[in-house]
Amino acid sequence: MSEAIEHPEQPLAPIDLPILDRAGKQVDTLKIDPADLGGHIRYALLKQAYVITHGNQRQGSARTKTRGQVKGSTRKLYRQKGTGNARVGPARSPIRKGGGHAFAKTRTREAFRSSLTKRMRRLANRNALLAKLVDGEVKCVNDLSMDTPRTRDMVAILGGLGIDRTCLLALDTENRMAALSARNLPNVDTTRVDQLNAFEMLNHRYLVIDRAGLESFLDGSCFPKAAAASDAGKEVA
């Protein structure tokens, strides 16, 4: 990013997130400290994380052909002298239309790849959640567990929550029935709580998560021990 838009670092007050039941009625409130999610919205970091993740998904198969890769004969088009035309070689020559490229681009997928440091990646993931919380686009449900996979039940839950746009459903690894119930719904994607990332959160209008999953994300208990013990993602001076 050559030029980042500067935004003032506005301190954010503690956020009171409503805890909803499956019908969309508030049953409790969860207080969230913005300092645990970066303190303030870091626009430049979020854009950098989004662009890098998007670029890493490129197939990387775009390339051009050299004269040796272009299909065709190596025969000289006409004799060197006696025709009145300029001297010419085969049709695959780079100077002719339809011929190969003199300096063909042969970039692979690795040529488009980039990465963030571990600390920046974790901070971006938590800061994306902070941005969704500030915009009121996080729907926290008291319980999303299901005994059997039923798409009809998941449609009713999302309808009760007022989901009318794209939605990212973050579930615990053990809540497989809810994931199966949502996998056939349009504009609804599912992910694991420990795999929440900035790209997926910013790519969807709403984030739907249960209370246990959100609390485990905030305290780091859903991540491996090394990540949970690190202070990466919290506000830094």
C-alpha positions, 0 to 999 in steps of 0.5 A: 500500500503506497498511500494509506488514508489516515484516520484519527485513532478514536478511543472506543468505549466498551461495547455492550453486545446484545445476546439474542435467542433464536427468535431474535429477542435479547436475553442478555448482554455481553460487555466487550473491551475494544482494547482486546481487539486492537483498541481502535479500527486500523483501516490500513491494516484491514485493507492490507490483510484483505488485499494480501489474502485476496491475492493469495487466492489467485490461480496464477496461470495467466501467462504468454507464449514464446515463439517456441510454444506457439503452434505452427510450422517453422517453415520460412514463409517465402524465399529470401530474395526475388519476391520484392517483399522484405525478408521474413522468417516463420509465422511464429516470429514475435514481429508477426501477428499471432506469433509468440512473445519475445519476452513471454511472461511465465509467472506462477502462483508464487509470483502473486503471493505475499504474507503478513507477519503473525502478529499483524495477521492476528491483530487484523483478524481481531480488528475486523471483529471490532469493525463489525461490532462497531457497525452493529453487524455481529449477531450473537446467539445464546445457543446455536447447537442442533440435534439434527441437520435441518435447513428449515430450522436454520432459515428460521433462525437467520430470519429471526435474527433479521439476516437479509444480506450475506452472512458468515456463520462461525461455529464451534468444531463440535457443532457440525449439525448447524454447519450441515443445516446452513451449507445449502443456503444462498449467501450464507457461508460457514467457518470455524471459530478458530479460523475466523479471519479478516477477509471472510468477516469483511466479505460478508455483511453479517457475522453470526456466532454463538456466545460460547464461540465469541467468548472463546475467540476473545480470550483465545481459548479456541486457538492453539496454546501458542496463540492463546498465550500471545498478546498479539491482537491486543492494543499496543502503544 
